[in-house]
Amino acid sequence: MNNLFRGMIFIFININLTLGNSKIDILPDFIGFFMLVKGLEELYNQSDNFIKIKPFATGLGVYTLIVFLLNLFGIGYGLEYVAGIVYTILLIYVTYTIIIGIMDIEKSFNISLDTERLMSSWKIMTIFNVLIFIVIFIPFLNFIFLIFSIVFTIAYLVSFNRTKNLYYENNFNI
């Protein structure tokens, strides 16, 4: 569960350094996806959902590694908007399925991992991430939705951290 949380920090927190045409992601997404894959492997015996999404998380890891390298060498690839939409859809699917897997753990072991709060924060975060793409050509609305997206992404990470902590508090039963 720690690897899932750490991976999500790398995936959802974007700090970039731009040098000329090169852009360096300080917390690279590909590292986050590979941490996520490691976390999925550690939890595979607790829910089939974790194994089901491992190929998607691995694929996103490879994709974000390629994007990282392209950005590092200052090579644009022209399909940022379309690629961003596909990336966002796959990220939504992966994070949703992880939450469903955690709900499976909660049910299987009859413990509380506060998954209702986790799912609620995920839904709100996801809505604002999608709205950013819908209003991309309306700068004011895009900026407003971006601010809300940041706030609710932090809320999601805080909620995921709470779920992770509850998991480890109850681990003696698992």
C-alpha positions, 0 to 999 in steps of 0.5 A, a space after each residue: 500500500 505504501 508503494 501505491 501511495 508513493 506512486 500516486 504522489 509522483 503521478 499527481 504532483 507535477 513540478 517541472 523545470 524548464 531549460 530552453 526547449 527541455 522540460 525536466 519533471 522533478 517527480 517523474 510520472 514514470 517512476 510513480 507508475 513503476 511504484 504503482 506496479 510494485 504496489 499492485 504486485 504486493 497486493 495481488 493476492 488480496 484482490 483480482 483488480 490489482 492484477 487486472 490493471 497491472 498491464 495498464 499501469 505498466 503501459 502508462 509507465 512506459 508511455 510517461 518514460 517516453 514523454 519524459 525523455 522527449 521533454 528532456 531532449 526538447 523534442 515536441 510530439 504534436 499530439 499533446 492534446 489527444 495523448 493527454 486525453 487518452 492518458 487521462 482516461 487510462 489514469 482514471 481507469 487505473 485509479 478507479 480500479 485500485 479503489 475497487 481493489 481496496 474496497 475488496 480488501 475492506 469487504 474480505 477482511 471486514 475492516 474499515 479503510 474509509 473507502 467511501 471518502 476515498 471514492 468521493 474525493 476521487 470522483 471530485 478530483 476526476 470531474 475537475 481533471 476532465 473539465 480542464 480538457 473540456 474548457 481548454 480553449 476558455 482560459 478563465 474557466 480552465 484556470 479556475 478548474 485547474 485551481 479546483 483540480 489542484 485542491 481536490 488532487 491534494 484532498 484525494 492524496 490525503 484521503 488515500 494516505 488515510 486509507 493506507 494508514 488504516 490498512 497498516 493499522 488493521 494489518 494484523 488481521 490480514 
